[in-house]
Amino acid sequence: MNKKLILSWGVFAVVVIAAACLYFITKKPEEAPEYVLFYAENQTADYPTTLGAQRFAELVQERTGGRIHIIVESEAKLGSESEVLEQIKYGGIAFARVSLSQIAEQAPEMNVLQLPYLYRDSEHMWRVLDGEIGEEFLQKVSAYGYTGLSWYDAGARSFYSVEKPITCLEDFQGMTIRVQESDMMADMVEALGAKAVKIVYSSVYSALQRHTIDGAENNWPSYEAMNHYEVAPYFTVDEHTRVPEMQICSASIWEQLSDEDREILRECARESAEYERVLWKDREEQSRQTAIANGTCVSTLSAEEKERGNQVPAY
């Protein structure tokens, strides 16, 4: 081989090695995050609210230059919603997405936003929550140890059952229906004529399977994500209530943050909410189709029966 060529390659190799050494000598080590914070989510990893939480974490990571790192734990790994709320109150968990029903157990004034048949449709609800009223209620939870950040979609809730479809008020008689850990939801089911039982979300499948309960009520994605259609194949579309979800931060954590970081968190929360709502619409239809494909029998409550339900004495 030509000696000049060998020499040239040798010089090139020395230059490359020298450049690499210079890079690693001058490169600043990766700075550790200033904050590493946990976010609690009780839904599955592919659920719209979980994906919204992941989007929130990514946006915060990007806009703080890695100073704030958020770890999203899904599938109730950090506890049930009621347990998470207690941990957030004392700063054990920094963030969570929780049902308004759970917040309302500690902040009763929130119940007004989830009254049965309160909203005409989804658009009506978002006009309320994205306006002054919604902002006012986000601020109300500060009195209970939480900082409200944004609203997530959770669709409309309907009833589903194990042995028979629910087509009228009389069908509720003698039934035992699972409800969230919410007094208002329990009162509603009792007013309709059934017995209400509060069971955590993760235990509903086994309760339906063992016939400990005759039915439950939830939205299409929750019904499908937890495979409830396998043990409760009768789904009655009555859309008796719309219960929005709230993204919250621990007030004790919030107080430690700078005004600049607080504003970043609020912006990221709002953007992640918009992202989640788009995902929700797609997932809702996909879940409905999946459930039907797996044998779910769908009934739609008539307008007359909805009106009868709406006229039931106050819960």
C-alpha positions as CSV (number, residue, x, y, z in Angstrom):
1,M,0.0,0.0,0.0
2,N,1.2,3.5,-0.8
3,K,3.1,4.9,2.2
4,K,1.6,8.4,1.7
5,L,-1.9,6.8,1.8
6,I,-1.1,4.9,5.0
7,L,0.2,8.2,6.5
8,S,-2.9,10.1,5.5
9,W,-5.2,7.5,7.1
10,G,-3.0,7.6,10.2
11,V,-3.3,11.4,10.4
12,F,-7.1,11.1,9.9
13,A,-7.4,8.6,12.7
14,V,-5.4,10.7,15.1
15,V,-7.6,13.7,14.2
16,V,-10.8,11.8,14.8
17,I,-9.6,10.4,18.1
18,A,-8.5,13.8,19.2
19,A,-11.8,15.4,18.2
20,A,-13.7,12.6,20.1
21,C,-11.5,13.2,23.2
22,L,-12.1,16.9,23.0
23,Y,-15.9,16.4,22.7
24,F,-16.1,14.2,25.8
25,I,-13.8,16.4,27.8
26,T,-15.7,19.6,27.0
27,K,-19.2,18.1,27.0
28,K,-21.2,19.0,30.1
29,P,-22.6,16.0,32.0
30,E,-26.3,15.5,31.7
31,E,-27.9,17.6,34.4
32,A,-30.2,15.8,36.8
33,P,-33.8,17.0,37.0
34,E,-34.6,19.5,39.6
35,Y,-37.9,17.8,40.3
36,V,-38.9,14.1,39.7
37,L,-42.6,13.9,40.2
38,F,-45.2,11.1,40.0
39,Y,-48.5,11.3,38.2
40,A,-51.2,8.8,39.1
41,E,-53.6,7.3,36.6
42,N,-56.0,4.4,37.2
43,Q,-56.7,3.5,33.6
44,T,-54.8,1.2,31.2
45,A,-51.6,2.4,29.4
46,D,-53.4,2.9,26.1
47,Y,-56.4,4.7,27.5
48,P,-57.0,8.4,26.3
49,T,-56.5,9.9,29.7
50,T,-53.3,8.0,30.2
51,L,-52.0,9.1,26.8
52,G,-53.1,12.6,27.8
53,A,-51.0,12.3,31.0
54,Q,-48.0,11.1,29.0
55,R,-48.4,14.1,26.6
56,F,-48.5,16.4,29.6
57,A,-45.3,14.9,31.0
58,E,-43.5,15.2,27.6
59,L,-44.5,18.8,27.2
60,V,-43.3,19.7,30.7
61,Q,-40.0,17.9,30.1
62,E,-39.5,19.8,26.9
63,R,-40.5,23.3,28.1
64,T,-38.5,23.1,31.3
65,G,-35.4,21.8,29.6
66,G,-35.6,18.6,31.6
67,R,-35.7,20.4,35.0
68,I,-39.1,18.9,35.8
69,H,-39.4,15.2,35.0
70,I,-42.9,13.6,35.5
71,I,-43.3,9.8,35.7
72,V,-46.8,8.6,34.8
73,E,-47.9,5.4,36.6
74,S,-51.1,3.9,35.0
75,E,-53.4,1.0,36.0
76,A,-53.8,2.2,39.6
77,K,-50.3,1.3,40.5
78,L,-50.2,4.2,43.0
79,G,-53.6,3.3,44.4
80,S,-57.4,3.8,43.8
81,E,-58.6,7.4,43.0
82,S,-59.7,7.9,46.6
83,E,-56.3,6.7,47.9
84,V,-54.4,8.9,45.4
85,L,-56.4,12.0,46.5
86,E,-55.2,11.4,50.0
87,Q,-51.6,11.0,48.9
88,I,-51.8,14.1,46.8
89,K,-53.1,16.2,49.7
90,Y,-49.9,15.5,51.6
91,G,-47.5,15.7,48.6
92,G,-46.9,11.9,48.3
93,I,-48.0,12.1,44.7
94,A,-47.7,15.3,42.7
95,F,-50.2,14.9,39.9
96,A,-53.3,12.9,39.0
97,R,-56.2,12.7,36.6
98,V,-59.3,12.0,38.7
99,S,-63.0,11.8,38.2
100,L,-65.0,14.7,39.3
101,S,-67.1,12.3,41.4
102,Q,-64.1,11.6,43.5
103,I,-63.2,15.2,44.0
104,A,-66.9,16.0,44.9
105,E,-66.7,13.6,47.9
106,Q,-64.4,16.1,49.5
107,A,-65.7,19.2,47.7
108,P,-69.5,18.8,47.6
109,E,-70.0,22.0,45.7
110,M,-68.5,20.2,42.6
111,N,-71.5,17.9,42.5
112,V,-73.5,20.6,40.5
113,L,-71.3,19.9,37.5
114,Q,-72.3,16.2,37.3
115,L,-76.0,16.3,38.0
116,P,-78.0,13.8,35.8
117,Y,-79.1,15.2,32.5
118,L,-77.5,18.5,33.2
119,Y,-76.0,18.9,29.7
120,R,-77.7,18.7,26.4
121,D,-74.6,17.2,24.8
122,S,-70.8,17.2,24.8
123,E,-70.6,20.6,23.1
124,H,-72.8,22.1,25.8
125,M,-70.6,20.7,28.6
126,W,-67.4,22.1,27.0
127,R,-68.9,25.5,26.6
128,V,-69.4,25.5,30.4
129,L,-66.1,24.0,31.4
130,D,-63.9,25.9,29.1
131,G,-65.4,29.2,30.2
132,E,-65.5,31.3,33.4
133,I,-67.6,28.7,35.2
134,G,-65.1,25.9,34.5
135,E,-62.2,28.1,35.6
136,E,-64.0,29.0,38.8
137,F,-64.5,25.4,39.7
138,L,-60.8,24.6,38.9
139,Q,-59.9,27.2,41.5
140,K,-62.4,25.9,44.1
141,V,-60.4,22.7,44.8
142,S,-57.5,24.7,46.2
143,A,-59.4,24.9,49.5
144,Y,-59.0,21.1,49.7
145,G,-55.3,20.7,49.1
146,Y,-55.4,20.5,45.3
147,T,-54.5,22.8,42.4
148,G,-56.9,22.3,39.4
149,L,-55.1,22.4,36.1
150,S,-57.5,21.4,33.3
151,W,-60.5,19.3,32.3
152,Y,-60.4,15.9,30.5
153,D,-63.2,14.2,28.7
154,A,-64.8,11.1,30.1
155,G,-67.8,11.0,27.8
156,A,-71.3,10.1,28.9
157,R,-72.1,7.3,31.3
158,S,-74.7,4.6,30.7
159,F,-75.9,1.4,32.4
160,Y,-74.9,-2.1,31.5
161,S,-76.0,-5.4,33.1
162,V,-75.4,-9.1,33.4
163,E,-78.6,-10.9,32.8
164,K,-81.1,-8.6,31.1
165,P,-81.2,-5.2,29.3
166,I,-82.4,-2.2,31.2
167,T,-85.2,-0.6,29.1
168,C,-87.3,1.2,31.6
169,L,-87.4,2.3,35.2
170,E,-89.2,-0.8,36.3
171,D,-86.2,-2.9,35.2
172,F,-84.1,-1.4,38.0
173,Q,-86.3,-2.9,40.7
174,G,-84.4,-5.6,42.7
175,M,-81.1,-4.9,40.9
176,T,-77.7,-4.2,42.6
177,I,-75.7,-1.6,40.6
178,R,-72.1,-0.7,41.1
179,V,-71.3,3.0,41.3
180,Q,-68.2,5.1,41.9
181,E,-67.1,5.9,45.4
182,S,-69.6,8.8,45.3
183,D,-72.6,9.5,47.5
184,M,-74.3,11.5,44.7
185,M,-74.0,8.6,42.2
186,A,-75.2,6.2,44.9
187,D,-78.2,8.4,45.7
188,M,-79.1,8.6,41.9
189,V,-79.1,4.8,41.5
190,E,-81.2,4.3,44.7
191,A,-83.7,6.9,43.5
192,L,-84.1,4.9,40.2
193,G,-85.1,1.9,42.3
194,A,-81.9,-0.2,42.4
195,K,-79.5,-0.9,45.3
196,A,-76.2,1.0,44.9
197,V,-72.9,-0.6,45.9
198,K,-69.6,1.4,45.9
199,I,-66.8,-0.7,44.4
200,V,-63.4,0.5,43.2
201,Y,-63.0,0.4,39.4
202,S,-60.4,-2.3,39.3
203,S,-62.7,-4.8,41.2
204,V,-65.8,-4.3,39.0
205,Y,-65.1,-7.2,36.6
206,S,-64.8,-9.8,39.3
207,A,-68.0,-8.4,41.0
208,L,-69.9,-8.8,37.7
209,Q,-68.4,-12.2,37.1
210,R,-69.4,-13.5,40.5
211,H,-72.9,-11.9,40.3
212,T,-72.1,-9.9,43.4
213,I,-73.7,-7.1,41.4
214,D,-76.2,-7.1,38.6
215,G,-74.7,-4.2,36.6
216,A,-72.8,-1.0,36.6
217,E,-72.6,2.3,34.8
218,N,-69.8,3.9,32.9
219,N,-68.7,5.1,29.5
220,W,-67.9,3.0,26.4
221,P,-64.1,3.2,26.7
222,S,-64.1,2.1,30.4
223,Y,-66.6,-0.7,29.6
224,E,-64.4,-2.0,26.8
225,A,-61.0,-1.4,28.3
226,M,-61.7,-3.5,31.3
227,N,-63.5,-6.2,29.3
228,H,-66.7,-5.7,31.2
229,Y,-68.6,-6.8,28.0
230,E,-67.4,-10.3,28.7
231,V,-69.5,-10.5,31.9
232,A,-72.1,-7.8,31.4
233,P,-73.2,-8.1,27.7
234,Y,-76.3,-5.8,27.9
235,F,-75.5,-2.1,27.4
236,T,-78.2,0.5,27.7
237,V,-77.4,3.9,26.1
238,D,-79.2,6.3,28.4
239,E,-76.3,8.8,28.9
240,H,-77.7,9.8,32.3
241,T,-74.7,11.9,33.3
242,R,-71.5,13.4,32.0
243,V,-68.8,13.4,34.6
244,P,-65.7,15.3,33.4
245,E,-62.2,14.4,34.7
246,M,-59.9,16.9,36.4
247,Q,-56.1,17.1,36.1
248,I,-54.8,18.2,39.5
249,C,-51.5,19.0,41.2
250,S,-50.7,18.7,44.9
251,A,-51.1,22.1,46.5
252,S,-48.0,21.4,48.7
253,I,-45.9,20.7,45.6
254,W,-47.4,23.7,43.7
255,E,-46.3,26.0,46.5
256,Q,-42.7,25.0,45.9
257,L,-42.7,25.9,42.2
258,S,-41.7,29.2,40.7
259,D,-44.4,31.4,39.0
260,E,-42.7,30.6,35.7
261,D,-43.0,26.8,36.3
262,R,-46.6,27.1,37.4
263,E,-47.5,28.9,34.2
264,I,-45.7,26.2,32.1
265,L,-47.6,23.5,33.9
266,R,-50.9,25.2,33.3
267,E,-50.2,25.6,29.6
268,C,-49.0,22.0,29.2
269,A,-52.1,20.8,31.1
270,R,-54.4,22.7,28.8
271,E,-52.7,21.5,25.7
272,S,-52.7,17.9,27.0
273,A,-56.5,18.2,27.6
274,E,-57.1,19.2,24.0
275,Y,-55.0,16.2,22.9
276,E,-57.0,13.9,25.2
277,R,-60.3,15.1,23.9
278,V,-59.4,14.2,20.3
279,L,-58.2,10.8,21.4
280,W,-61.4,10.3,23.4
281,K,-63.7,10.8,20.5
282,D,-61.8,8.2,18.4
283,R,-61.6,5.7,21.3
284,E,-65.3,6.0,22.2
285,E,-66.4,4.8,18.7
286,Q,-63.7,2.1,18.6
287,S,-64.7,0.8,22.0
288,R,-68.4,0.7,21.0
289,Q,-67.5,-1.3,17.9
290,T,-65.2,-3.7,19.8
291,A,-67.9,-4.4,22.4
292,I,-70.6,-5.0,19.8
293,A,-68.2,-7.3,17.8
294,N,-67.7,-9.3,21.0
295,G,-71.4,-9.9,21.5
296,T,-72.7,-6.8,23.4
297,C,-76.4,-6.2,23.0
298,V,-77.1,-2.5,22.7
299,S,-80.4,-0.9,23.7
300,T,-81.1,2.8,23.5
301,L,-83.4,4.3,26.1
302,S,-86.4,6.0,24.6
303,A,-86.9,9.8,25.0
304,E,-90.0,9.0,27.1
305,E,-88.0,6.8,29.5
306,K,-85.2,9.4,29.8
307,E,-87.8,11.9,30.7
308,R,-89.2,9.6,33.4
309,G,-85.8,9.1,34.8
310,N,-85.2,12.9,34.8
311,Q,-88.4,13.3,36.8
312,V,-87.3,11.0,39.6
313,P,-87.3,12.9,42.9
314,A,-84.1,14.8,43.7
315,Y,-81.1,12.5,44.5
